[in-house]
Amino acid sequence: MDLRKTALIIETTQADGFGQTCAPITRVVAIAVFRSPVAGRFTEDLSELFDIGGTLATRLFGDAVAALPGPPVSYGKAAIVGVGGDMEHGGAVIHPKLGKPMRAAVGGGQALIPSNVKIASLGGSIDLPLGHKDEAWSFDHFDTITIAIGDAPRPDEIVLCMGVADGARPHPRVGKGPITS
């Protein structure tokens, strides 16, 4: 694997958008920027990307969980593929082998891990979705964190992002009203 850089972003929210204080909510994202071995060409065999995803999750996601002050309750994953790649390259990194080490790091994880993939040029951002690790329909935990790395992805790179949080959105109110659909 041709790994160029890693990063750990830690964000703690202490008030909502109206300035109303809340119990601190910490979200952490582990990021890896690496050269895609299949950039610039079509191939049916994406197994090398499957393995890269699993290896990076094992290597980095535990650090994200350890950076939380509280127990992990929600998680998510995303990939930004450089313009020399394909959406399927990002899917290959985040789906087949990434989930097992993420679930191990959070101590379970019954719910699907929310995900997002996109193609972008240098400095492109992605909204990494978060959802409760055990309760897929916990509306209070539907959240996102926007990620960007200023010098990535280069055309032949992929930016892998794995997020975890120790709380829901500040002052969640969506799941408390009557459900009509």
Steps between C-alpha positions, in 0.01 A plus 500: 500500500630843403381705802578873473351637821266440789309744717274496803237775527338555840196728526312571823164676489395683817204702370249470219464740207296740716761510777304278737754301701489122493692215651826483300480279191828387350537377144830358380600414143801286409623579148742327265620633164647236272579438136240279335659198333220501239475872419477581132384157385199274502535167675248242617725393789487759778614263776818699561280795600291272726820403683620861528171600666523220756866570574445873549196449724700259718793741515316832553145468630598391850682832540179685410299306758773551763484878442136513612444611860187281519396163361441482123134510400500587130723442201536554128739473207575683176748517216602774261640358177732713288391585145716222355288243680144373506218497757534123516857542625372688805230239555762227486700670776210566739274198464628141493767504775486837676197430720628206704794688659281808553241291685774335707635842601157623620425176681220374280296687246174332401395770253634552151779754488374807309722586206566743219734503198571769244748605233675830568804703412766637733349638822157350433279442802264220594218473751570193709166369630468378858239266642451313827719190508224270629167671421470577129178700552626729777413831335684693772829352377456581128782748454786599270848639530657676202857397422758648263876467466653801324751308288292191425385308315748522218361345180640156587412507872219402734420674829350251744303646793369303801295688759377430851306706757412474867163670470208599282437843350469786751143526631349244258127549449418324172439154646267630770208613285216295349608274214263520204686318225 
